[in-house]
Amino acid sequence: MQGFFFNSKLGLVSFILGLLFSLHVTAQEKFPTKPISFIVPLEAGADGDVLARAAMDRVSRILGQPITILNRPGAGSAIGYREIHLSKPDGYTLGIASATIITNKLQGVSNLDYNNFTQFGAVATFFPILIGSNKSTLKFNTAQEVITYSKANPGKVNLATAGVGQSWWVGAQTFLSGANLNMASIPVTGAGANVALLVAGGHAEVGVAGLASARALLEGGQIRFLASLAENRSPPPYDKFPTIKELGYPVVWESTNVVIGPPNIPKEIVAKITGAIEQVVKDPEFIKFALERDAKPEYIAPEKMTTMMDQRRDVVKEIMAKAGLLKEAN
């Protein structure tokens, strides 16, 4: 009789465990069954925010559930990244990351980087450009003119950049290092828009800013497009301008926006989200939307993202070490 009860209890436990496992698997198969939260670690209206909203609107249609955008700006995106990292790994909290997912840890701003998250693939890449002033006393018509004059006159050209440690600041340092230039760097509060305004006012002869944030002043004639720091040329009408790399200098810097989530999300859920994102990024409608906002739409699979980020991390680490900013958090 005692053996019977023991076997009965064992059988009941096995049944319950089997049922729980079955429910767990079923929940993953049916994912998603409720709305998804999507954290954007930027202010509403920022380039990355606008792009993320467009992408997630389309992902929502594919997955059949609403996706709510939650803006969590601050601390170089570190606040938003931490919230994503601490979320339950069930696929219902996702977010977007940019180059700050690399720079923050190297600066000691955060103990998290891209290795601490589940990656679902890249959606688009933003890139910086070299701009010249039409109001400054010293004017340049081409990027090569800037480089030639700066080599002959070290420290005489003022270069406006984003705040120290930010992505476009890294781009500016990549330019200076790759072309072996000595310029007077002027970091400004905020990102590309403030850089463009400083150059437009003639307070700096040149600057490094994002194409999207500089576009209005380019079209208004206050500043001029000199070159791109991206791997390839900018989309029309700026495709006639060269990249710094084309001029013969090892200079490339881009900020790729990648969808991330907390670690340890079940692989079945990862596969569904990844598939939806890939479908969106390859959609002609989304491609058109991204290009109109001066972003390069491109899908990069999760397994390729880490290698790419490792390479960019090496670039940033060297730059920050030279600038005395390297302070990687533990």
C-alpha positions as CSV (number, residue, x, y, z in Angstrom):
1,M,0.0,0.0,0.0
2,Q,2.8,2.4,0.9
3,G,4.4,1.8,-2.5
4,F,1.1,2.5,-4.2
5,F,0.9,5.9,-2.5
6,F,4.5,6.7,-3.3
7,N,4.0,5.8,-7.0
8,S,0.7,7.8,-7.0
9,K,2.5,10.9,-5.6
10,L,5.4,10.5,-8.1
11,G,2.9,10.2,-10.9
12,L,1.0,13.3,-9.8
13,V,4.3,15.3,-9.6
14,S,5.3,14.1,-13.0
15,F,1.9,15.0,-14.4
16,I,2.0,18.5,-12.9
17,L,5.6,19.1,-14.2
18,G,4.5,17.9,-17.6
19,L,1.5,20.1,-17.6
20,L,3.5,23.2,-16.6
21,F,6.1,22.4,-19.4
22,S,3.3,22.0,-21.9
23,L,1.8,25.3,-20.9
24,H,5.2,27.0,-21.1
25,V,5.8,25.6,-24.6
26,T,2.3,26.6,-25.7
27,A,2.8,30.1,-24.4
28,Q,6.0,30.4,-26.5
29,E,4.3,29.0,-29.6
30,K,1.5,31.5,-29.3
31,F,3.7,34.5,-28.5
32,P,2.7,37.3,-28.4
33,T,-0.6,37.1,-26.6
34,K,-0.6,40.7,-25.1
35,P,0.9,44.1,-25.9
36,I,4.6,44.7,-26.1
37,S,6.5,47.6,-24.5
38,F,9.3,49.1,-26.5
39,I,11.9,51.3,-24.7
40,V,13.6,54.0,-26.7
41,P,16.4,55.5,-24.6
42,L,16.1,58.9,-26.4
43,E,13.8,61.9,-26.2
44,A,10.7,61.8,-28.3
45,G,11.3,63.2,-31.8
46,A,15.0,62.2,-31.9
47,D,16.2,60.6,-35.2
48,G,16.4,57.1,-33.5
49,D,13.0,57.6,-31.9
50,V,11.2,58.4,-35.2
51,L,12.8,55.5,-36.9
52,A,12.0,53.1,-34.0
53,R,8.3,54.1,-34.0
54,A,8.0,53.5,-37.8
55,A,9.7,50.1,-37.5
56,M,7.7,48.9,-34.5
57,D,4.4,50.0,-36.0
58,R,5.1,47.6,-38.8
59,V,6.4,44.8,-36.5
60,S,3.1,45.3,-34.5
61,R,1.1,44.5,-37.6
62,I,3.1,41.3,-38.3
63,L,2.9,40.0,-34.7
64,G,-0.7,41.0,-34.3
65,Q,-0.2,42.9,-31.0
66,P,0.1,46.6,-30.1
67,I,3.6,47.9,-29.4
68,T,3.8,50.8,-27.0
69,I,6.8,53.2,-27.3
70,L,8.3,54.3,-23.9
71,N,10.9,57.1,-24.1
72,R,13.5,56.8,-21.4
73,P,16.2,59.4,-22.2
74,G,19.1,60.3,-20.0
75,A,22.7,59.4,-19.1
76,G,23.7,58.7,-22.7
77,S,20.8,56.2,-23.0
78,A,22.1,54.3,-20.0
79,I,18.8,54.7,-18.1
80,G,16.8,53.1,-20.9
81,Y,19.3,50.3,-21.4
82,R,19.2,49.3,-17.7
83,E,15.4,49.2,-17.7
84,I,15.5,46.9,-20.7
85,H,18.2,44.7,-19.1
86,L,16.2,44.3,-15.9
87,S,12.9,43.4,-17.6
88,K,11.4,39.9,-17.6
89,P,12.9,37.8,-20.4
90,D,9.6,36.9,-22.0
91,G,9.7,39.0,-25.1
92,Y,7.2,41.6,-23.9
93,T,9.8,44.3,-23.2
94,L,12.2,45.2,-26.0
95,G,14.1,48.3,-27.0
96,I,16.5,50.0,-29.4
97,A,20.2,50.5,-29.0
98,S,22.7,52.7,-30.9
99,A,26.5,53.3,-30.6
100,T,26.1,54.3,-27.0
101,I,25.6,50.6,-26.1
102,I,29.4,50.5,-26.8
103,T,30.6,53.9,-25.6
104,N,28.8,53.9,-22.2
105,K,30.7,51.0,-20.7
106,L,34.1,52.3,-21.9
107,Q,33.4,55.6,-20.3
108,G,32.4,54.1,-17.0
109,V,28.8,55.4,-17.4
110,S,27.3,51.9,-17.2
111,N,28.4,48.3,-16.5
112,L,26.3,47.1,-19.5
113,D,27.1,46.7,-23.1
114,Y,25.8,44.8,-26.1
115,N,27.0,41.5,-24.6
116,N,24.5,41.8,-21.8
117,F,21.4,41.8,-24.0
118,T,19.5,39.6,-26.4
119,Q,19.9,40.9,-30.0
120,F,17.3,40.7,-32.7
121,G,19.1,42.4,-35.6
122,A,19.8,45.9,-36.9
123,V,17.1,48.1,-38.5
124,A,19.1,51.1,-39.9
125,T,22.3,53.0,-39.6
126,F,22.9,56.7,-39.0
127,F,26.2,58.3,-39.9
128,P,28.0,61.6,-39.4
129,I,29.1,64.0,-42.1
130,L,31.8,66.7,-42.2
131,I,30.2,70.2,-42.7
132,G,31.7,73.5,-43.5
133,S,30.6,77.1,-42.6
134,N,29.5,79.6,-45.1
135,K,29.8,82.4,-42.5
136,S,33.3,81.9,-41.0
137,T,36.2,84.0,-42.2
138,L,38.0,80.8,-43.3
139,K,35.9,78.8,-45.7
140,F,36.4,75.4,-47.3
141,N,34.8,74.0,-50.4
142,T,36.0,70.4,-50.1
143,A,37.1,68.0,-47.4
144,Q,40.5,67.7,-49.0
145,E,40.9,71.5,-48.6
146,V,40.2,71.1,-44.9
147,I,42.7,68.3,-44.5
148,T,45.4,70.1,-46.5
149,Y,45.0,73.4,-44.7
150,S,44.9,71.7,-41.3
151,K,48.1,69.8,-41.9
152,A,49.8,73.0,-42.9
153,N,48.3,75.0,-40.0
154,P,48.0,72.8,-36.9
155,G,45.4,73.9,-34.4
156,K,44.2,76.8,-36.6
157,V,40.9,75.2,-37.7
158,N,38.0,74.9,-35.2
159,L,36.1,71.7,-35.3
160,A,32.6,71.6,-33.6
161,T,31.7,68.2,-32.3
162,A,29.0,66.6,-30.1
163,G,29.5,66.2,-26.4
164,V,32.7,64.4,-25.3
165,G,32.2,60.6,-25.5
166,Q,29.0,60.8,-27.6
167,S,28.8,58.9,-30.9
168,W,29.4,61.9,-33.2
169,W,32.3,63.0,-31.0
170,V,33.8,59.5,-31.6
171,G,33.2,60.1,-35.3
172,A,35.1,63.4,-35.1
173,Q,38.0,61.8,-33.2
174,T,38.1,59.1,-35.8
175,F,38.4,61.7,-38.5
176,L,41.2,63.6,-36.7
177,S,43.1,60.4,-35.9
178,G,42.7,58.7,-39.3
179,A,43.7,61.8,-41.2
180,N,46.4,62.7,-38.7
181,L,45.1,66.2,-38.0
182,N,45.4,68.7,-35.2
183,M,42.3,70.9,-34.9
184,A,40.8,72.9,-32.0
185,S,37.9,70.7,-31.0
186,I,34.8,72.5,-29.7
187,P,32.4,70.0,-28.0
188,V,28.9,71.3,-27.6
189,T,26.0,70.2,-25.4
190,G,23.6,67.9,-27.2
191,A,24.3,66.2,-30.5
192,G,24.3,67.1,-34.3
193,A,21.8,69.9,-34.3
194,N,23.8,72.1,-32.0
195,V,27.0,71.3,-33.9
196,A,25.3,72.4,-37.2
197,L,24.1,75.7,-35.6
198,L,27.6,76.5,-34.3
199,V,29.1,76.0,-37.8
200,A,26.2,77.9,-39.4
201,G,26.9,80.9,-37.1
202,G,30.6,80.9,-38.2
203,H,31.8,80.0,-34.7
204,A,33.6,77.0,-36.1
205,E,34.9,76.5,-39.6
206,V,33.9,72.8,-39.8
207,G,32.0,70.3,-37.7
208,V,30.9,66.7,-37.5
209,A,27.1,66.2,-37.3
210,G,24.4,63.8,-38.4
211,L,23.0,64.3,-41.9
212,A,19.5,64.3,-40.5
213,S,20.1,67.1,-38.0
214,A,22.1,69.2,-40.4
215,R,19.8,68.8,-43.4
216,A,17.7,72.0,-42.8
217,L,20.8,74.2,-42.7
218,L,22.3,72.4,-45.7
219,E,19.2,73.1,-47.7
220,G,19.1,76.7,-46.4
221,G,22.7,77.3,-47.6
222,Q,24.1,78.2,-44.1
223,I,26.5,75.3,-44.2
224,R,27.9,73.1,-46.9
225,F,28.3,69.3,-47.1
226,L,32.0,68.4,-47.4
227,A,32.2,64.6,-47.0
228,S,30.7,61.6,-45.3
229,L,32.3,59.6,-42.5
230,A,30.2,56.5,-43.4
231,E,31.4,53.4,-45.2
232,N,29.6,54.4,-48.4
233,R,28.3,57.7,-49.9
234,S,25.2,59.4,-48.6
235,P,21.9,59.0,-50.4
236,P,20.8,61.5,-53.1
237,P,21.1,64.4,-53.4
238,Y,24.4,64.2,-51.4
239,D,25.8,61.2,-53.2
240,K,28.1,63.4,-55.3
241,F,30.2,64.1,-52.2
242,P,33.0,61.6,-51.3
243,T,33.5,59.7,-48.1
244,I,36.7,60.5,-46.1
245,K,37.7,56.9,-46.8
246,E,37.5,57.6,-50.6
247,L,40.0,60.4,-50.1
248,G,42.5,57.8,-48.9
249,Y,42.1,58.0,-45.1
250,P,41.1,55.1,-42.8
251,V,38.1,56.9,-41.5
252,V,34.7,55.2,-41.0
253,W,32.2,55.7,-38.2
254,E,28.5,54.8,-38.2
255,S,25.9,54.3,-35.5
256,T,23.8,51.2,-36.2
257,N,20.4,51.0,-34.4
258,V,19.7,47.4,-33.2
259,V,16.7,46.0,-31.5
260,I,17.6,44.4,-28.1
261,G,15.9,42.8,-25.2
262,P,16.9,41.4,-21.8
263,P,19.1,38.4,-21.7
264,N,17.9,34.7,-21.7
265,I,14.7,35.2,-23.8
266,P,13.6,31.8,-25.1
267,K,14.9,31.0,-28.6
268,E,11.4,30.4,-30.0
269,I,10.4,33.9,-29.1
270,V,13.7,35.3,-30.3
271,A,13.0,33.6,-33.7
272,K,9.6,35.2,-34.0
273,I,10.7,38.7,-33.2
274,T,13.8,38.5,-35.3
275,G,11.8,37.2,-38.3
276,A,9.3,40.1,-38.0
277,I,12.2,42.7,-37.8
278,E,13.9,41.3,-40.8
279,Q,10.6,41.4,-42.8
280,V,10.1,45.1,-41.8
281,V,13.6,46.2,-42.7
282,K,13.4,44.6,-46.2
283,D,10.0,46.2,-46.8
284,P,10.2,48.8,-49.6
285,E,7.8,51.1,-47.7
286,F,10.1,51.1,-44.6
287,I,13.2,51.5,-46.8
288,K,11.7,54.6,-48.4
289,F,10.8,56.0,-44.9
290,A,14.3,55.5,-43.6
291,L,16.1,57.0,-46.6
292,E,13.8,60.1,-46.4
293,R,15.1,60.6,-42.9
294,D,18.8,60.2,-43.9
295,A,19.2,56.8,-42.4
296,K,20.6,53.8,-44.2
297,P,18.1,50.9,-43.8
298,E,19.9,47.6,-43.5
299,Y,19.1,44.3,-41.7
300,I,22.0,42.8,-39.9
301,A,21.4,39.4,-38.3
302,P,22.0,39.0,-34.6
303,E,24.9,36.5,-35.2
304,K,26.7,39.2,-37.2
305,M,26.0,42.1,-34.9
306,T,28.4,41.1,-32.1
307,T,31.4,40.8,-34.5
308,M,30.6,44.2,-35.9
309,M,30.2,45.8,-32.5
310,D,33.5,44.2,-31.3
311,Q,35.2,45.9,-34.2
312,R,33.6,49.3,-33.3
313,R,34.4,48.8,-29.7
314,D,38.1,48.4,-30.5
315,V,38.0,51.8,-32.4
316,V,36.2,53.6,-29.5
317,K,38.5,52.1,-26.9
318,E,41.6,53.4,-28.6
319,I,40.1,56.8,-29.1
320,M,39.0,57.1,-25.5
321,A,42.3,55.9,-24.2
322,K,44.1,58.6,-26.2
323,A,41.6,61.2,-24.8
324,G,42.1,60.0,-21.2
325,L,38.4,59.0,-21.1
326,L,38.7,55.2,-20.8
327,K,37.2,54.1,-17.6
328,E,35.4,50.9,-18.3
329,A,32.9,50.1,-15.5
330,N,33.0,46.7,-13.9
